[in-house]
Each structure stands twice: as C-alpha cells, then as structure tokens.
Amino acid sequence: MKITVGSWEALRAHAQPIRFEVFVDEQKVPAEIELDEMDPLCVHAVAYDEAGQPLATGRLLPDGHIGRM
C-alpha cells in the first residue's frame, strides 16, 4: 500500500470518486454538499493498493480535524 499526501488540485481526480461512492452513494449525503469550500484549504491523502488503484481518502482541515475519511 502507498499513501500520497497533497493538495486538492493534485489528488482530486483520485479522491473525488471515492468520496462520491462512500458519502453520496452509500451514505446518501447530497452530492451538492459533498465537495465544499474547505477542499482547497485542506491537506488530502489517498491510499493506493499494490496495483496503483486508489482505495481510500481523507483530508486534514486547517484546524487539525480529520474529515471525509
């Protein structure tokens, strides 16, 4: 497993589909509120399997809270 940490700009392509699957599809969070104004301000992490497929994601907010995990 490999974990990559970076900006929303750098990791959005891999983090967004995971977040929509987990939060919008599974947990029924409205799609229009899943992505928010905090995303560009956060540090994001994406975990990848051995084949390089994204498996999980999370974000660290500027106040130190972990979210969207």
N, C-alpha and C positions, 0 to 999 in steps of 0.2 A: 504494500500500500504506500502511496505517496500523497502528501498533503502540500498543496500550494496555497500560499497566502499572498494576497494582493488587493488591488483596488477593484471597485465595481466595474470600471471600464475594462480592466484586464480579465476578470473572471465571470462577467455577466453571461456570456454565451454558454458556460457550463453550469453556473449556479441557478440561473432563472428556470430552466426546465425542471430541475429537481424541486425547487421551491413551489412551482405550479403543481407538480404531481403530488407533493406531500400536503401543502396547505390548501390549494384551491380544489383539486380533485378529491383528495382523501378527507380533508378536514372541513371542506365546504366554506373556506374563507372566500369572500367575494374577490374576484380577480382584480377589480379596480383598486383594491386597497392592499393587495399583496406586495407590490413594489411601491416604495414610498420615497419621500424626500430625504430620508436618512441613508439610503443605499450609497449615494456618492460620498458620504462622510464617514462611512464605516470601513473597517478592515475586514475583508472577506477571506474565507478559507474553503477550498474544495478538496475533498478526498477522492483519490483515483485508485482503481484496482490495478492489478499487475498488467493488465492489457491496456491501461490508459483510459478506461471508461470512468466518467465521473459517477460517484456513488452517493456522496453526502456533501452538505454545505452548511455553513453557519456564518454569522457575522458578529463582529465586536463593535459595539457602539462607542462613540466618543466618551461617554460617561462610564465605560467599563463593563456595561451589561452585555451578555451574550444573547443573541436572538436569531430567529429564523434557522434554528438548528434541527 
